[in-house]
Amino acid sequence: MEPAGNHLFSLCPISWVWQGGCPGCGLGHSVTYLLRGDLASSWEAHPLGLPALLILCWRVLELLVQSRKLYLYHSKL
């Protein structure tokens, strides 16, 4: 999906009510721009895109480590 393209539908219920959207609107676009390497567009879409992406990556790694520990624990039984 192209983040700069036209959007027909939003999952944000606040954006259904207010035209300006909520404080989180644009965060998904910001992360998408970051994954494409476009830092300037990411910052314009939402300044908290980089911290959000870092938190998401940290959480995924944490869950993978936890899953691995659980697998090793159960394989010893």
LINLINUR-V502802 format. One record per residue. RES is the residue in one small letter. SS is DSSP state (hx for helix, st for strand, lp for the rest). Layout:
res->{RES | RES}
ss->{SS | SS}
This chain:
res->{m | e | p | a | g | n | h | l | f | s | l | c | p | i | s | w | v | w | q | g | g | c | p | g | c | g | l | g | h | s | v | t | y | l | l | r | g | d | l | a | s | s | w | e | a | h | p | l | g | l | p | a | l | l | i | l | c | w | r | v | l | e | l | l | v | q | s | r | k | l | y | l | y | h | s | k | l}
ss->{lp | lp | lp | lp | lp | lp | lp | lp | lp | lp | lp | lp | hx | hx | hx | hx | hx | lp | lp | lp | lp | lp | lp | lp | lp | lp | hx | hx | hx | hx | hx | hx | hx | hx | hx | lp | lp | lp | hx | hx | hx | hx | hx | hx | hx | lp | lp | lp | hx | hx | hx | hx | hx | hx | hx | hx | hx | hx | hx | hx | hx | hx | hx | hx | hx | hx | hx | hx | hx | hx | hx | hx | hx | hx | hx | hx | lp}
